[in-house]
């Protein structure tokens, strides 16, 4: 059984320039995803998919393969992750490599650990699912959310306005770290969340979206509180 980890690291981040290689607690944030994948010990290949030569160089220095660069088609703002992965699989196929399982890892996932990747890949194998998706529970029940209408707040679902939080069904969202996919299912269904996607529930302390500078600072605070890193020279 051959497994590949594909870390998707495009060079064109807009909200945080050069986000994928920006220093995070002492080293490029991309390095954390690479190191977790390499240390997991469950992948035959650990590669970075990028169109950017600087990102490719940094990826190589931290031990990932960059056997080819992305095409122009999968390097623009409108290319989907699924399209990037399809291109990766096609290119490896031309090189004589076929994989049974694929783990797509985001380059801005410093909370990711080798243990978590091993757990997810084990779940994919044992469950027979199409994919495994790490999720985190919403800290506030969405059913009691409000919206702005004509300048005033209104409950989106008034029927839940007096409901106790503990009585409401838990809602979850994508943790934004990685996806484990059965390649055959991915080729048939063409998506990351497929017919049989099983959840890997993560604690909120180990999840942080990093889309803005404020997110970045918050992620560094959480990272240090977990004892995961030290700032060089700090």
Buried (B, 14 or more C-beta within 10 A) or exposed (E): EBBBBBBBBBBEBEEBEBBBBBEBBEBBBBBBBBBBBBBBEBBEBBBBBBBBEEBBEBBEEBEBBBEBBBEEEBBEEEBEBBBBBBBBBEBBEEEEBEBBBBBBBBBBBBBBBBEBBBBBBEBBBEEEBBBBBBBBBBEEBBBBEEEEEEEEEEBEEEEBEEEEEEEEEEEBEBBBBBBBBBBEBBEEBEBBEBEEBBBBEBEEEBBBBBBEEEBBEBBBEBBBEEEBBEEEEE
